[in-house]
């Protein structure tokens, strides 16, 4: 990825406003995207949370750090202006303005003291320089993504170790947790005991059962689910005169299986093992919250009112 890290954004940001005028930060971001020669894809690339693009987040943190050090200031909301210190930094640092340079200013040091634990305490094996390459929000989101990925892997392994009937009940509970058949707790049921023609579960989306979702679940460890399995499931749906089905596996689907679902008239949704674990986490099925952090930002409406 050619998007510069937030420290590499500092000097270009200063260069963009070095004439001393007040700029709208949004305008500066757009101009720097062009200066960095970012592709349209890179401009749109978002953090794992999906709430903000990488480039806007990194430039925003570069601005925050330089504001704290007094190199830039915000005359108004969403604005940026260089200061005398910022002009001095451009003269003293012809190549790069970074955190090491900003630490010469006591007010920045005071701001920056609350940060990640050093290597000896955190046990991450990362040096301060490695940590500083990312802004605080990016570090937080990356750590969260790593925790979620590890949890999903462990969760899927546990599901694979359970008997087949466990998975069949699980997928019904999952769809109910996703508010399919939300009219009643009794709207869904597993059918493994009835040998119901390749159907492992059913969700009645309305009290009269006029619209139903049929489910098949395959607990595989390594084998992919291929097109023949999907065709057999579609045949089972036809026997039920059903229009919608969900096929869930703990492994993965072959390319032929995915392409087949795109060609047929019936709506068949495929959920592989990775997606199954992610949905279980998202809808709190088989997991519990150990710790919660809230990342807060300024409520501009409060101050405008």
C-alpha positions as CSV (number, residue, x, y, z in Angstrom):
1,X,0.0,0.0,0.0
2,X,1.5,3.3,-1.1
3,X,-0.6,5.4,1.3
4,X,2.0,7.2,3.5
5,X,1.9,6.6,7.3
6,X,0.8,9.5,9.5
7,X,4.3,10.7,10.3
8,X,5.2,10.8,6.6
9,X,2.1,13.0,6.1
10,X,3.4,15.7,8.5
11,X,5.9,17.6,6.3
12,X,3.7,17.4,3.1
13,X,0.8,18.8,5.2
14,X,3.0,21.7,6.3
15,X,4.1,22.3,2.8
16,X,0.5,22.5,1.6
17,X,-0.3,25.3,4.0
18,X,3.1,27.1,4.2
19,X,1.8,30.4,2.8
20,X,0.1,31.1,6.1
21,X,-3.4,31.2,4.8
22,X,-6.3,29.5,6.6
23,X,-7.4,26.3,4.7
24,X,-10.3,24.0,5.0
25,X,-8.9,20.7,6.1
26,X,-11.1,18.8,3.7
27,X,-9.6,20.8,0.8
28,X,-6.1,20.0,2.0
29,X,-6.8,16.3,2.1
30,X,-8.0,16.3,-1.5
31,X,-4.9,18.2,-2.6
32,X,-2.6,15.9,-0.8
33,X,-4.3,12.8,-2.3
34,X,-3.3,14.2,-5.7
35,X,0.2,15.2,-4.5
36,X,0.7,11.6,-3.2
37,X,-0.6,10.3,-6.6
38,X,-3.0,8.0,-4.8
39,X,-5.2,5.8,-7.0
40,X,-9.0,6.0,-6.7
41,X,-8.9,2.7,-4.9
42,X,-6.3,4.0,-2.4
43,X,-8.3,7.1,-1.8
44,X,-11.4,5.0,-0.9
45,X,-9.6,2.3,1.2
46,X,-11.0,2.3,4.7
47,X,-10.0,1.3,8.2
48,X,-11.3,-2.1,9.4
49,X,-14.2,-0.3,11.1
50,X,-15.2,1.1,7.7
51,X,-16.0,4.5,9.2
52,X,-13.1,6.4,7.7
53,X,-10.5,6.2,4.9
54,X,-6.9,5.5,5.7
55,X,-5.6,8.7,4.1
56,X,-8.1,11.0,5.9
57,X,-7.4,9.2,9.2
58,X,-3.6,9.5,8.8
59,X,-3.7,13.2,7.8
60,X,-6.1,14.0,10.6
61,X,-3.7,12.4,13.1
62,X,-0.8,14.2,11.5
63,X,-2.7,17.5,12.0
64,X,-3.6,16.6,15.6
65,X,0.0,15.8,16.5
66,X,1.3,19.0,14.9
67,X,-1.4,21.0,16.6
68,X,-0.3,19.7,19.9
69,X,3.3,20.6,19.1
70,X,2.2,24.1,18.0
71,X,3.3,23.6,14.3
72,X,-0.2,24.2,13.1
73,X,-3.4,25.6,14.6
74,X,-7.2,25.4,14.0
75,X,-8.6,29.0,13.7
76,X,-12.1,27.5,13.2
77,X,-13.9,24.2,12.9
78,X,-12.4,22.0,10.1
79,X,-9.6,24.5,9.4
80,X,-5.9,24.4,9.5
81,X,-3.2,27.1,9.5
82,X,0.6,26.9,9.8
83,X,2.4,28.7,12.7
84,X,5.8,30.2,13.2
85,X,6.9,26.9,14.6
86,X,5.6,25.1,11.5
87,X,7.6,27.3,9.3
88,X,10.7,26.7,11.5
89,X,10.1,22.9,11.1
90,X,10.1,23.2,7.3
91,X,13.5,24.9,7.5
92,X,15.0,22.5,10.0
93,X,13.6,19.3,8.6
94,X,14.1,19.3,4.8
95,X,13.2,15.6,4.6
96,X,10.8,14.6,7.3
97,X,8.9,16.0,10.3
98,X,8.1,13.2,12.7
99,X,7.3,12.4,16.3
100,X,11.0,12.5,17.3
101,X,11.1,16.1,16.1
102,X,7.9,17.1,17.8
103,X,9.2,15.8,21.2
104,X,11.4,19.0,21.5
105,X,8.2,20.8,22.5
106,X,7.1,20.3,26.2
107,X,3.4,20.6,25.4
108,X,3.7,17.8,22.9
109,X,5.6,15.6,25.3
110,X,2.9,16.1,27.9
111,X,0.3,15.1,25.3
112,X,2.3,12.1,24.1
113,X,3.2,10.5,27.4
114,X,-0.1,8.5,27.5
115,X,0.7,5.9,24.9
116,X,1.3,2.2,24.3
117,X,3.4,0.4,26.9
118,X,7.1,-0.1,26.1
119,X,8.3,-3.4,24.7
120,X,9.5,-4.7,28.1
121,X,6.0,-4.3,29.5
122,X,3.7,-5.0,26.6
123,X,5.5,-8.1,25.3
124,X,4.6,-7.4,21.7
125,X,8.2,-7.4,20.5
126,X,7.6,-4.2,18.6
127,X,10.0,-1.2,19.0
128,X,8.8,2.3,19.6
129,X,9.6,3.2,16.0
130,X,7.4,0.3,14.8
131,X,4.5,1.5,17.0
132,X,4.9,5.1,16.0
133,X,4.4,4.3,12.3
134,X,0.7,4.0,13.0
135,X,-1.6,6.6,14.4
136,X,-3.5,5.8,17.7
137,X,-6.8,4.9,16.1
138,X,-5.1,2.7,13.5
139,X,-3.2,0.9,16.2
140,X,-6.4,0.3,18.2
141,X,-8.3,-0.9,15.2
142,X,-5.5,-3.2,14.1
143,X,-5.3,-4.7,17.6
144,X,-9.1,-5.2,17.6
145,X,-9.0,-6.9,14.2
146,X,-6.2,-9.3,15.4
147,X,-8.3,-10.2,18.5
148,X,-11.4,-10.7,16.3
149,X,-9.5,-12.9,13.8
150,X,-8.1,-15.1,16.6
151,X,-11.5,-15.4,18.2
152,X,-13.1,-16.4,14.9
153,X,-10.5,-19.1,14.3
154,X,-10.9,-20.6,17.8
155,X,-14.7,-20.4,17.6
156,X,-14.7,-22.3,14.3
157,X,-12.5,-25.0,15.6
158,X,-14.9,-25.5,18.5
159,X,-17.8,-25.8,16.2
160,X,-16.0,-28.4,14.1
161,X,-15.4,-30.5,17.2
162,X,-19.1,-30.7,18.0
163,X,-21.5,-33.4,16.6
164,X,-23.4,-32.6,13.4
165,X,-26.7,-32.0,15.2
166,X,-25.0,-29.2,17.1
167,X,-24.2,-27.3,13.9
168,X,-27.8,-27.8,12.6
169,X,-29.2,-26.3,15.8
170,X,-26.6,-23.6,15.8
171,X,-27.5,-22.3,12.3
172,X,-31.2,-22.0,13.2
173,X,-30.3,-20.0,16.3
174,X,-28.0,-17.8,14.3
175,X,-30.6,-16.9,11.7
176,X,-33.1,-16.1,14.5
177,X,-30.4,-13.9,16.2
178,X,-30.2,-12.1,12.9
179,X,-33.9,-11.4,13.2
180,X,-35.1,-13.9,10.6
181,X,-38.4,-15.2,12.0
182,X,-38.2,-12.6,14.7
183,X,-41.9,-12.8,15.4
184,X,-41.4,-15.8,17.7
185,X,-38.7,-17.8,19.5
186,X,-40.5,-20.8,18.0
187,X,-40.2,-19.6,14.4
188,X,-37.2,-21.9,13.7
189,X,-36.4,-25.5,14.2
190,X,-33.8,-28.1,13.3
191,X,-35.0,-31.0,11.3
192,X,-32.1,-33.5,11.7
193,X,-34.3,-36.0,13.5
194,X,-36.9,-36.2,10.7
195,X,-34.5,-36.9,7.8
196,X,-36.3,-34.2,5.9
197,X,-34.9,-34.7,2.4
198,X,-31.6,-32.8,2.8
199,X,-33.1,-30.0,4.8
200,X,-31.5,-29.5,8.2
201,X,-33.5,-26.5,9.5
202,X,-36.3,-24.2,8.6
203,X,-37.2,-20.6,9.6
204,X,-40.8,-19.5,9.3
205,X,-40.6,-15.8,8.6
206,X,-44.2,-15.1,9.4
207,X,-46.7,-16.7,11.9
208,X,-48.6,-18.6,9.2
209,X,-45.5,-20.0,7.6
210,X,-46.3,-18.5,4.2
211,X,-42.7,-17.6,3.6
212,X,-39.9,-19.9,4.9
213,X,-36.1,-20.1,4.7
214,X,-34.7,-23.7,4.4
215,X,-31.2,-24.5,5.7
216,X,-28.6,-27.1,5.1
217,X,-25.5,-27.4,7.3
218,X,-22.4,-29.4,6.5
219,X,-19.8,-29.9,9.2
220,X,-16.6,-30.4,7.2
221,X,-13.1,-29.9,8.3
222,X,-11.2,-29.9,5.0
223,X,-13.5,-30.9,2.2
224,X,-15.0,-28.1,0.1
225,X,-18.7,-28.0,-0.7
226,X,-19.0,-28.5,-4.4
227,X,-21.6,-27.8,-7.0
228,X,-23.3,-31.3,-6.7
229,X,-24.0,-30.6,-3.0
230,X,-25.6,-27.2,-3.9
231,X,-27.6,-28.8,-6.7
232,X,-29.0,-31.5,-4.3
233,X,-30.0,-28.7,-1.9
234,X,-31.7,-26.8,-4.7
235,X,-33.6,-30.0,-5.5
236,X,-34.7,-30.2,-1.9
237,X,-35.9,-26.6,-2.1
238,X,-37.9,-27.5,-5.2
239,X,-39.6,-30.3,-3.3
240,X,-40.6,-27.8,-0.7
241,X,-41.7,-25.3,-3.3
242,X,-39.3,-22.9,-1.6
243,X,-37.7,-19.8,-3.1
244,X,-35.0,-19.2,-0.4
245,X,-32.3,-21.3,1.1
246,X,-29.1,-20.9,3.2
247,X,-26.3,-23.4,2.9
248,X,-23.8,-23.2,5.7
249,X,-20.5,-25.1,6.1
250,X,-17.6,-25.1,8.5
251,X,-15.2,-25.4,5.5
252,X,-15.5,-23.5,2.2
253,X,-17.3,-23.6,-1.1
254,X,-15.7,-24.5,-4.5
255,X,-15.7,-21.9,-7.3
256,X,-18.2,-24.0,-9.3
257,X,-20.6,-24.0,-6.3
258,X,-20.5,-20.2,-6.0
259,X,-20.9,-19.7,-9.8
260,X,-23.9,-22.1,-9.8
261,X,-25.7,-20.0,-7.2
262,X,-25.3,-17.0,-9.3
263,X,-26.9,-18.6,-12.3
264,X,-30.1,-20.1,-10.7
265,X,-33.4,-18.4,-10.1
266,X,-33.7,-19.4,-6.5
267,X,-32.0,-17.3,-3.9
268,X,-29.4,-19.5,-2.2
269,X,-27.0,-17.8,0.2
270,X,-23.7,-19.5,0.9
271,X,-22.0,-19.1,4.3
272,X,-18.5,-20.6,4.7
273,X,-16.7,-21.3,8.0
274,X,-15.0,-18.0,8.2
275,X,-18.3,-16.1,7.6
276,X,-20.1,-18.4,10.1
277,X,-17.6,-17.5,12.8
278,X,-17.8,-13.8,12.0
279,X,-21.6,-13.8,12.2
280,X,-21.5,-15.7,15.5
281,X,-19.3,-13.0,16.9
282,X,-21.4,-10.2,15.4
283,X,-24.6,-11.6,16.9
284,X,-23.1,-12.8,20.2
285,X,-23.7,-16.5,19.7
286,X,-21.3,-18.6,21.6
287,X,-19.3,-15.6,22.7
288,X,-19.5,-13.1,25.5
289,X,-18.0,-9.6,25.9
290,X,-14.9,-9.6,28.1
291,X,-14.0,-5.9,27.9
292,X,-15.4,-2.9,26.2
293,X,-13.7,0.4,25.1
294,X,-15.5,3.5,23.8
295,X,-13.7,5.8,21.4
296,X,-15.3,9.2,21.7
297,X,-15.0,12.3,19.5
298,X,-16.1,15.9,19.7
299,X,-19.9,16.5,19.3
300,X,-19.8,19.6,17.1
301,X,-23.6,20.0,17.3
302,X,-23.3,20.6,21.0
303,X,-21.0,23.5,20.5
304,X,-22.9,24.9,17.5
305,X,-26.1,25.0,19.5
